[in-house]
Amino acid sequence: MKKINRLAKNEDFRNVINRHQAFSNSSFVLSYLKNDLGYGRVGVTISGKYGDAVERNKAKRQTRMLVAKLFDLTQPYDWVVLIKKGFKNKTYSENEVELTYLHKKFVEKGM
């Protein structure tokens, strides 16, 4: 994912999370907010209680790979993908199905 397509500032994350519309399941919460930039940005976040740093980084890496596959970053939206504890109990392909389901709900209702 290109640097321009990443949410990096804490303010941006808070803005999306506080004024959001969201979909969730056992592995993820997908929050989104329309932006005025003309392109999409994605942020991935996870709780510090999830596990040790190695587990958190692995989960974020895998989620970024899934986001790169699924999301069309030419759409003017900011997305925050919150990884939940259910992510840990599933395989990569099961988590892919979970995020695909949320993205499909976004495409149907959010756009």
C-alpha positions, 0 to 999 in steps of 0.5 A, spaced: 500 500 500 502 506 498 504 511 503 499 516 500 493 511 502 495 510 509 491 513 515 497 515 519 495 521 524 492 519 531 487 525 529 485 522 522 483 515 526 479 518 531 475 522 526 473 516 522 472 512 529 468 518 532 464 520 526 463 513 523 459 508 520 461 501 521 460 494 520 463 488 524 463 481 525 467 476 530 474 478 527 474 485 524 470 492 525 470 496 519 469 504 520 468 508 514 467 516 513 467 519 506 473 524 505 474 530 500 481 528 498 479 524 492 482 518 494 482 512 499 486 511 505 486 505 510 488 505 517 489 498 521 489 498 528 489 493 534 488 493 541 495 492 546 491 487 549 491 482 543 498 479 545 505 480 544 508 485 539 510 479 534 502 477 534 500 484 533 504 486 528 503 479 524 495 480 525 496 488 522 501 485 516 496 480 514 490 485 515 494 490 510 495 484 505 487 483 505 486 490 504 490 491 498 486 485 495 479 488 497 479 495 497 479 500 491 483 506 494 480 510 488 474 511 492 474 517 496 473 514 503 477 513 509 477 506 512 479 504 519 480 496 520 480 494 527 482 487 529 478 484 534 480 478 538 476 473 534 482 474 528 487 470 533 482 463 532 482 463 525 486 462 519 488 467 514 483 464 509 477 464 514 479 472 516 479 473 508 472 471 508 470 475 514 473 482 511 471 480 504 464 480 507 464 486 511 467 490 504 461 487 501 456 490 506 460 497 505 459 496 497 452 495 498 450 500 503 456 505 504 457 507 497 
